Amino acid sequence: MKYIYPAIFTEEKDGVLVDFPDLPNCYTDGANLEEAFENAEDALALALWHLEEERADIPVPSAPAALTVPKSASVALVRADTLPVRQMNDTRTVRKNVTLPGWMDTLAREHNINFSKLLQTAIRRECGIGV
């Protein structure tokens, strides 16, 4: 799933702190603004993936204008996609039974086609995921 949440970026003398007001346990930091933003994307994706896995309610993102922000901080919208996190963490294999014409099975065997690999590649391509 893809999400967009507001984050509060607070610049400190030794780096940048990032807090997501809608997700109490989601925060990160960075040595500079660029690193903090990259880390914010990762932290947000991981936190939301965890909520998805727990089948917990995903909070509705607050409107940035509705947030109380200290003068030393700023608000930015951060995007997150939980699919890459899911791919890295769900490495189990599942068995699928496939039905196809006999002639196709014979042809595939003659060409040493690996059905599992072919099916995975086809699903990735069909879903627009890099192969």
C-alpha positions as CSV (number, residue, x, y, z in Angstrom):
1,M,0.0,0.0,0.0
2,K,1.1,3.6,-0.6
3,Y,0.6,6.3,2.0
4,I,1.4,9.9,2.6
5,Y,1.8,11.3,6.1
6,P,2.9,14.6,7.5
7,A,6.1,14.6,9.5
8,I,7.6,17.3,11.7
9,F,11.3,18.0,10.9
10,T,13.2,19.7,13.7
11,E,16.7,20.9,13.0
12,E,19.1,20.5,16.0
13,K,22.8,21.4,16.1
14,D,23.8,17.8,15.6
15,G,21.2,16.8,13.0
16,V,17.5,16.7,12.2
17,L,14.8,14.9,14.2
18,V,11.7,13.6,12.5
19,D,8.4,12.8,14.2
20,F,5.1,11.5,12.8
21,P,2.3,13.0,14.9
22,D,-0.2,10.4,13.7
23,L,2.0,7.5,14.5
24,P,3.2,7.8,18.1
25,N,6.0,5.2,17.9
26,C,7.3,6.4,14.5
27,Y,10.3,8.7,14.6
28,T,13.8,8.9,13.2
29,D,16.6,11.3,12.5
30,G,19.4,12.2,10.2
31,A,22.7,14.0,10.1
32,N,21.2,16.5,7.6
33,L,17.8,17.2,6.0
34,E,18.4,14.9,3.0
35,E,19.3,11.9,5.2
36,A,16.5,12.7,7.6
37,F,14.0,12.6,4.8
38,E,15.3,9.3,3.4
39,N,15.2,7.8,6.9
40,A,11.7,9.2,7.4
41,E,10.5,7.3,4.3
42,D,12.0,4.1,5.6
43,A,10.6,4.6,9.2
44,L,7.1,5.4,7.9
45,A,7.0,2.4,5.6
46,L,8.2,0.1,8.4
47,A,5.7,1.4,10.9
48,L,2.8,1.2,8.5
49,W,3.8,-2.3,7.4
50,H,3.8,-3.4,11.0
51,L,0.3,-2.0,11.5
52,E,-0.8,-3.9,8.3
53,E,0.7,-7.1,9.6
54,E,-1.1,-6.7,12.9
55,R,-4.3,-5.9,11.1
56,A,-4.5,-2.8,13.3
57,D,-6.3,0.4,12.4
58,I,-4.2,2.7,10.2
59,P,-4.6,6.3,11.4
60,V,-6.0,8.8,9.0
61,P,-3.2,11.3,8.2
62,S,-3.7,14.7,9.7
63,A,-3.9,17.8,7.5
64,P,-0.5,19.6,7.8
65,A,-2.2,22.9,8.6
66,A,-3.9,21.2,11.6
67,L,-0.6,20.3,13.3
68,T,0.9,22.3,16.1
69,V,4.5,22.9,15.0
70,P,7.3,24.5,17.1
71,K,8.9,27.6,15.5
72,S,12.2,25.7,15.1
73,A,10.5,22.9,13.0
74,S,8.7,22.5,9.7
75,V,6.2,20.1,8.3
76,A,6.7,18.0,5.2
77,L,4.6,15.3,3.6
78,V,6.4,11.9,3.4
79,R,5.5,9.1,1.1
80,A,5.8,5.4,2.0
81,D,5.2,2.2,0.2
82,T,4.8,-0.9,2.3
83,L,5.3,-3.3,-0.6
84,P,9.1,-3.3,-0.6
85,V,9.1,-3.8,3.2
86,R,6.7,-6.7,2.7
87,Q,8.9,-8.2,0.0
88,M,12.0,-8.0,2.3
89,N,10.2,-9.6,5.3
90,D,8.0,-12.2,3.7
91,T,10.3,-14.7,2.2
92,R,8.2,-17.8,2.8
93,T,7.3,-19.9,-0.2
94,V,3.8,-21.1,-1.0
95,R,2.8,-23.9,-3.3
96,K,0.5,-23.2,-6.2
97,N,-1.2,-25.8,-8.4
98,V,-1.3,-24.7,-12.1
99,T,-3.5,-26.1,-14.8
100,L,-2.3,-26.0,-18.5
101,P,-2.8,-28.0,-21.7
102,G,-0.7,-31.1,-22.0
103,W,1.0,-30.0,-25.1
104,M,2.2,-26.8,-23.3
105,D,3.6,-28.9,-20.4
106,T,5.5,-31.1,-22.9
107,L,6.9,-28.0,-24.7
108,A,7.9,-26.4,-21.5
109,R,9.7,-29.5,-20.3
110,E,11.5,-29.8,-23.6
111,H,12.8,-26.3,-23.1
112,N,13.7,-26.9,-19.5
113,I,11.4,-24.1,-18.3
114,N,11.3,-23.6,-14.5
115,F,7.6,-23.1,-13.8
116,S,8.2,-21.5,-10.4
117,K,10.6,-18.9,-11.8
118,L,8.4,-18.2,-14.9
119,L,5.3,-17.7,-12.7
120,Q,7.2,-15.4,-10.3
121,T,8.6,-13.3,-13.2
122,A,5.2,-13.1,-14.9
123,I,3.4,-12.0,-11.7
124,R,6.1,-9.3,-11.1
125,R,5.8,-8.1,-14.7
126,E,2.0,-8.1,-14.6
127,C,2.0,-6.1,-11.3
128,G,4.6,-3.6,-12.5
129,I,7.2,-4.7,-10.0
130,G,10.9,-4.7,-11.2
131,V,12.1,-8.1,-12.3
